Amino acid sequence: MIAKPGFGRDQPTRTIKEETVLEPIATDTNRHISLTPQPASKEKINRLIEEPSENTIVWKYLDFAKYMALLKTRCLHLAPATEFWDKYEGDIGVVQKKALIKKYGPETYEELKKKIQRLRQHTYVSCWTENEFESDAMWRIYTGASYGVAICSTYGRLKSLIPPLEGELACHCGKVNYVDFKKDVLALEAYSLPYFYKRRSFEHEREVRVLIQEAEPRDDEPAPSKKIQLNAQQVNDLILSVHLSPGAPVWFSELVRDVNRDYGLDREPVVSALDEVPEEFN
């Protein structure tokens, strides 16, 4: 199954502008899109986004500079989709492209493609990883040879920080689904939904993302990023624990401890589980 219902039970209410939806047209697989804009309620969109349970453990891997920025500014940073090297971010898949060309012709399809490409510049994402344990792959991808930290939280804590959004901003959060863009039919009842699909080559990421999209972007220059402003208590509520990257020396642990204390975060740094050695028995 590509997208599952079940979003919204016992979830906090969020105020989101009714977002542009793509009016259904018939396809053999019963997934549809069209060019006719219609109002889509957040409930309808959210039913198409799979969510983890509130207590699901999520991680964010950061180099030390970005961790410092989070504590200093107390902002959850959302990067523009154009910064991601994956060129399939926001893509609608081959099946939908062929259906649109067949239904409306190449010229109209080109108009839609330009709008989708423009929206990519006005779509902002914060990426997290769903996992009970640290991920060696995520350490290597996000911190590389440098020292960094991993913030451990829960999906419920992360979601609770999303403020009510009004005006021309739409906001969603949930799990990324991993699909074959050449064969699978994506649920595209709104322009934000393609950003909850990635290629199967990225399945190891087990990604959960927070997304903000300017539903009706103007022609002016897009913002370099979006930020969700937090207060000191919210930062403490979000961060359950702070884990050091594998192989981090004692001086780095002391540095993270001092930085946490300086910015009011009551958390002792945790040595990476990947640094553990096998137990020996006599």
N, C-alpha and C positions, 0 to 999 in steps of 0.2 A: 504494500500500500504506500502511496506517495505522500499523502497528507491525511492526518487522522483528526476527527472531531474530538471534542472533549475539553475545549478551552473555556474557562470562565467560571467553573463551579467554585463557589466560595472564594472568588478572587476580588481584590480591591477594585473599586470602580475608578475608571480613568476617563477623563473628558477628552475626546479626540474628535476633531472635525470629520464630518462624513466625507469619506475619501472617494476619489474617482474609481468607479468599477467598470470593467469591460463587459458590455452586454453579451449574453450567451448567443452563440451560433451553433448549429448542430455539427457534431463530429462523430466519427464511428466509436470513439472511446468515451463519449459523454463528458468530456472536459471542454470548456468553451472560452473563447474570447472574441471581442469585436471592437469596433472603434467608437461605438455610441456611449458617451459618458452617462452614467447613472449614479445616484447616491448610494453608497454602500455603508451600512451601519458597521460600527466596530465589532458588534457581535457576529455579523456575517463573516467578516474578514477573519476574526479570531478563531472561528470554528475550523478554519482551514490551516491554522498554525498549531502544530503539536507542542504541548508544553510538558516539561518535567513536573514531578510533584514538588510541593513547596520545600520539602526537606532534602531534595537532591543536592549533592555536593557539586559545586562549580568552582573552577579555578581560573585565575588570570595570571599569566606569566609576563613579567616585566623586567626590562633592564633597570639598573639602579636609578638612572636619570628619570625615567618615567615614573618609577615608584616615588621618588622625591617630589616630582611634580604633582602627583595625586595627593600626597600628604600636605604639601605647601598650599596648593590652590583649593584643595577640597572639592575637586571637580572630577566627574566621571567623563572622560574624553571619548568622543565618538569620531572616528576618522572617516573622511569621505570615501565612498566605494571606489573612486578613481585611484586611490592610493594603493589598493590591493593589486598584487601582480597577477592574480587570477583573472583572465580576460572574460571569463564566463559569468562574472558577477552581474546580476540583473538580466542575464540572457533568458529568452522565453522558450528556447528549445526548437528543434527542427520541425517537429510535428505541428506546432502552433504556427510557425512561420509559413509552412506549406499551406495550411488551412486558410490563413489570412490572404495569401497571394491568390489562391483559388477563388476565394469568396469576393475579394475586392479588387484584385488586379495589382500588378507590380507598383504602379505609381502611388496608390493609396497606402500600400504596405511600406513604401519608402518614407512616407510622412510619419507613420507610426514608429518606424525604426528610429527616426531622428528624435522623436519625443522621448522614447525609451533611453536613448543615448544621452539626451540632455538631463533626464531625471537622474542618471547615474552620478552626475556632478552635484546633485542636490539630495543625495541619499547618504546617511551617516550611520556608522555601525560601531558598536563595542562588542568585541569577541571574547567569549568565555569558553571553557572546556568542561564538559560534564564527565566526572570521573570520581570514584571513591578514593583513588590513590594518585600520587604524583605520576606524571608521564615523562619518561626519558625523552621521547620524541619532542614534546612541547618545550622541554628545557633547551634542547639543541636548536629548535627553530627560533625561539623568541629571545634567548639570551646568548646563544652561540658560545664563543670562547670567553666572553666577559662574565662577570659575576652579576647575578640578578636575584629576584625574589619571586615567589608565587603566592598570591593572595588566595586564601581558601575561604569560601563563603557558601551560602545556600541559594538556590533559585528564588525562594520566597523572599529572602533578604534583598537580593538584587532587584527583584521586581518591585518591591515596596518603595524603592527610591525613585521610581519613574514618576515625575510630577504630572498633574493634569495639564494637557496641552490643548490649546485652542488656536483659532485662526487657521493659518495655512500649513500647520505642521500635523503630520500623522505619526503615531508612535506605536510600535508593536514589539513584543519579545517572545521568544520561543526557540524550539530546536530547529537546526538545519537538517533538511532531508537530502540524502545523497542519491543522485539519479544518473541515468544515462541520457544526456541532452540530445542524443541522436534518435532515441527510441521512445523514451518515456514522455507522457503527456502531463505537463505541469498545470497545477491549479492557478489560474491567473485572473481571478475575479477582481483583483486590484493591482495597481502598478507596484505596490510594495512587496507583493508575494514572491516574485521571482528571486528576491534576495534571501529567501529561506530555502533555496536549492543550491547545491554545489555538486560538482562531479564526484564520482565514487572514489577517485584517487585521493580525496581528502577525508575519507571516512575515519581515519585515525584521529582526526581533530575532535570528533564528538562535540561539535560546536553548538553552543547556545549563544544567541546574539540579541542585543538590544538595538533597535533600528528606529531612527527618526528620518522622515522624508518630508521635504517641502512639496506638498501635494500639487500646488500650482506655482511652480517656480517662475520668477520674473526673468527678464533677459539680462539682469545685471550679474556681476561676477559672483559665483557661489562662495559661501563662507568656507574658510580653510578647514573648519571643524565645527562640531556642535559640542556643547558642554552641559552636563547636568550638575548644577551647583548643589553641594551638600553642606551641612554644618558639621561641627566636631562630633556630635553625638551620632549622626548618621554614618560618618566614617567608621567610628568604633562599632556600630551595629553591623555594618557591611562586612568588616574584616574579622572573621573568626580566628584566623591564625596567619602568620607570616612565615613562609618556609624559605630557607636559603638554598641557592643553587648547589648542585653536587660539587664537592671538592672545595667549597668556599673556606678560606682560611679563618683563623680566629679573629684577626683584625677586622675582617668584613662583618663577622657576626657582631662584634662590638660596635662597629659603625652603624649597622642597622638598628641595634638596640638604642644607641644614642639618638639617632634620627627619630625613631618612634617616640622616645621620651620627649624630645624637643617639640614635636608636633602634637602631643597629647594623645598618642595612641598607646593604650595600655596592653601591649602585646610583646612577649618575649620571642625573639626569632627562634625558629625550630630548625634543627639540623636536618638536611635532606635525608629521607628514608633510603635514597640510593647510596648513601655513604655507609649504611649499616654493613657489618661483616657477619658471616655465618656464625652461629653459636657452636661452641665446642663442648663436648661432654667427656668427663674422665671415666 
